[in-house]
Amino acid sequence: MSKGKGNRRLVVIGGVAAGMSAAARARRLDPDLEIVAYERSGYVSYGSCGLPYLISLVVPEPEDLVVRTPEQFGKQGIETHTHHEVTSIDVSQQTVKVKDLDEGREFTVPYERLVVATGGVAVEPPMPGTDLEGVFSLRTVEDGIEVNRFLAENSPRRAVVIGAGYIGVEVAESFVERGLETTLLSRPAQVLAGFDPDMAIKMQTELERNGVKVSVDDTAQGIEGDSTGRVRAVVSSQGVYEADIVMIAAGVRAESGLAKEAGIELGTKGTIAVDEGMRTNVPGVFAAGDCAETYHLLLGEPSYLPLGTTANKQGRVAGTNAAGGNATFGGVVGTTITKAFGLGIAVTGLTEKKAGELGRPHATVTIEHGTRAHYYPSPGRIHIKLVWDPDTGTLLGAQIAGPVLEAKRIDLFAAAVHHGMTIEELQGLDLSYAPPFAPVWDPILVAARVAMKE
C-alpha cells in the first residue's frame, strides 16, 4: 500500500463478523498498517446468531457471546472504538466523520483504504405501534439484553412473533422455553419461506407440537397499546392476538445509506455493489457482510444472503485486498440451517419452488430413512429432498429435516452443489459407516440412489 492520504491508515466502519474479520486479516498481512475500527454498538465482536439463545437462557450471559473485546484487538495493534458512529464518508477527500455517542463530540478521520461493514438492520413493517413498550427486534447484544430485562421486570405471559423466518422460529422457541404462550405469524402461506412447502410443514408441525400457535398467510397490520404505552395486542389480517411482548422478525435489509450518500454504487436489493474482491466502484473502498451483495453460483448473479458465514468470508477477502493482497470471494449456494425444539432443518442450492420460478428443468425426490443402524438404540428418522437437472443429472439443491444434529448432513450436499456433482457421482461417494452414526447405506446415498432410479 503506497503512502498517501490517511497516513497508511485502514478505517473499518462496523465491527462484528465482516468488519473485524477484515481488520484482523489486514493486520496479519501488514504488521505496519494503522488500523482503526468504529462500531456503533457497545460490542465489537460477538456471535449475533446466538442472540435467540440468550433469550432462552441457553446462553446464560451476554458476555458469553463475545468473541473478542476491544482490549484484545488493541493488543493485536487494531484500534477499536465502540459507541462511535461514522456519520458520513467523503470519498474525494478520503475522510470519514465520526460521532462519539458517549461524549457527543464529532471529528474527522482520514483514510487510505476503507472497509464498509455497516451490516443490516431489522425490517420494520409499515404499521402503527412498533414504538410501543414491549415491542422488540433482535440484531445486537443490546437488543437481547433489553428483551431479557423486559422479561425479568414484567413477567409477560403472552408473546407474539411477527415473521416466521429463521430468527422468528428461533425466538418463538425461546419464548416457549421461557414459559410464554407464543403465537407465530407468517405472512407467506408457510413458515421458513426459503424451503419447499412440503419440508417447511415439518417445522410448523414441530412448533405446534411444542405449544406454539402458528398462523400462516397472516399479515400483521398494527400493534395496539394500553393507556400506559405498553403493548397489549397485535392486529393481523386474520384476527387480534393478545400480547404482553412482541418480537418483530420480518427480515433484514442492508444498511447501505451511508455508502449511497457517499456516491458508492448500490446493487441488488439496496446492497453495496462489489466485485469478487469486495471492491466497490470507488478506488480504495471495500464492502463486506450484511451490507454487501454476494454472488450466487447457481443463480449466476448477485444476490442478498445476510449470513454470518458469508460475512466472515467476505470480511477476510476485503481485509486481504485492503492490505495490498489479492483475494477473491468464490460465491455461495445458499446453505442455511436452523432448529426448533427437536427438529433441525436445512437447505442448500435451489428448492423445487425456486427452480420452477427460474424456469430451470428439474426433477425431485423425497425420502425418509433411519440415521443409524436399525438395531442401535434411539435411531432417528430423517427426511431428505433432492432437486436435480434431469438432462445432466447435476444436483441443484437439497433439503433436510430431522433430528437436530442430523440436519448437518446438508454440508455434504452443499459441497456437491458447489462443485457441480451429479446424482450418479453423489451415490458413489465413500461415506463413513458405524452403527452409532449411520446405517450401512447412509441416507445421503439412499436419496441419490432413489433419484437415479427416477
Secondary structure as GFF3:
##gff-version 3
##sequence-region A 1 454
A	DSSP	beta_strand	9	13	.	.	.	ID=ss1
A	DSSP	alpha_helix	16	29	.	.	.	ID=ss2
A	DSSP	beta_strand	34	39	.	.	.	ID=ss3
A	DSSP	three_ten_helix	48	50	.	.	.	ID=ss4
A	DSSP	alpha_helix	51	55	.	.	.	ID=ss5
A	DSSP	three_ten_helix	62	65	.	.	.	ID=ss6
A	DSSP	alpha_helix	70	75	.	.	.	ID=ss7
A	DSSP	beta_strand	78	82	.	.	.	ID=ss8
A	DSSP	beta_strand	84	90	.	.	.	ID=ss9
A	DSSP	beta_strand	95	100	.	.	.	ID=ss10
A	DSSP	beta_strand	106	110	.	.	.	ID=ss11
A	DSSP	beta_strand	113	116	.	.	.	ID=ss12
A	DSSP	beta_strand	120	122	.	.	.	ID=ss13
A	DSSP	beta_strand	135	136	.	.	.	ID=ss14
A	DSSP	alpha_helix	141	154	.	.	.	ID=ss15
A	DSSP	beta_strand	158	162	.	.	.	ID=ss16
A	DSSP	alpha_helix	166	177	.	.	.	ID=ss17
A	DSSP	beta_strand	181	186	.	.	.	ID=ss18
A	DSSP	alpha_helix	197	209	.	.	.	ID=ss19
A	DSSP	beta_strand	213	216	.	.	.	ID=ss20
A	DSSP	beta_strand	220	225	.	.	.	ID=ss21
A	DSSP	beta_strand	231	236	.	.	.	ID=ss22
A	DSSP	beta_strand	239	242	.	.	.	ID=ss23
A	DSSP	beta_strand	245	248	.	.	.	ID=ss24
A	DSSP	beta_strand	252	254	.	.	.	ID=ss25
A	DSSP	alpha_helix	257	261	.	.	.	ID=ss26
A	DSSP	three_ten_helix	268	270	.	.	.	ID=ss27
A	DSSP	beta_strand	285	287	.	.	.	ID=ss28
A	DSSP	beta_strand	294	296	.	.	.	ID=ss29
A	DSSP	beta_strand	301	303	.	.	.	ID=ss30
A	DSSP	alpha_helix	308	322	.	.	.	ID=ss31
A	DSSP	beta_strand	336	340	.	.	.	ID=ss32
A	DSSP	beta_strand	343	349	.	.	.	ID=ss33
A	DSSP	alpha_helix	352	358	.	.	.	ID=ss34
A	DSSP	beta_strand	363	370	.	.	.	ID=ss35
A	DSSP	beta_strand	381	388	.	.	.	ID=ss36
A	DSSP	beta_strand	395	403	.	.	.	ID=ss37
A	DSSP	three_ten_helix	404	409	.	.	.	ID=ss38
A	DSSP	alpha_helix	410	418	.	.	.	ID=ss39
A	DSSP	alpha_helix	423	427	.	.	.	ID=ss40
A	DSSP	alpha_helix	443	453	.	.	.	ID=ss41
###
